[in-house]
């Protein structure tokens, strides 16, 4: 995973986002310590599993 220092990531945010979309997750560090990861929207949706609609979620509720 590519690593960006915070000040570089801030200065080149559009490049970080493009890299996240084309290359995958981008790690952000502060003083050498990993503090965050930038993901593409598509990867976030896939990893979070939020593919179902609100209606489907409510239909699966144990309260139904």
C-alpha positions in Angstrom: 0.0 0.0 0.0 1.5 3.4 -0.9 2.3 5.6 2.0 1.8 9.4 2.1 3.0 11.8 4.7 0.1 14.0 6.0 1.5 17.2 4.6 2.0 15.6 1.1 -1.4 14.1 1.2 -3.0 17.5 2.0 -1.0 19.3 -0.7 -1.8 16.6 -3.3 -5.3 15.5 -2.3 -6.6 15.1 -5.8 -3.6 12.9 -6.7 -4.2 10.8 -3.5 -7.8 10.3 -4.5 -7.0 9.4 -8.1 -4.4 6.9 -6.8 -7.0 5.4 -4.5 -9.4 4.9 -7.4 -6.8 3.4 -9.8 -4.2 1.7 -7.5 -6.1 0.9 -4.3 -5.9 2.0 -0.7 -3.5 4.9 0.2 -2.0 5.0 3.7 -1.6 8.4 5.5 1.0 8.9 8.2 1.9 11.5 10.8 5.4 11.4 12.3 5.8 8.0 10.8 2.7 6.5 12.4 -0.2 5.3 10.2 -3.3 7.4 11.0 -5.6 6.7 8.2 -6.4 5.1 4.9 -8.0 6.7 1.8 -10.3 4.3 -0.2 -12.2 4.7 -3.4 -16.0 5.0 -3.0 -16.4 1.7 -4.8 -14.0 -0.2 -2.5 -15.7 1.4 0.6 -19.1 0.3 -0.6 -17.8 -3.2 -1.3 -16.1 -3.5 2.1 -18.9 -2.0 4.2 -21.5 -4.3 2.8 -24.1 -1.5 2.6 -25.5 -2.8 -0.7 -29.1 -3.3 0.4 -31.8 -0.6 0.5 -33.3 0.8 3.6 -36.5 -1.0 2.9 -34.7 -4.4 2.6 -32.8 -3.6 5.9 -36.1 -2.9 7.7 -37.8 -6.0 6.3 -35.0 -8.1 7.8 -35.4 -6.5 11.2 -36.3 -8.9 14.1 -39.0 -6.4 15.0 -41.0 -7.2 11.9 
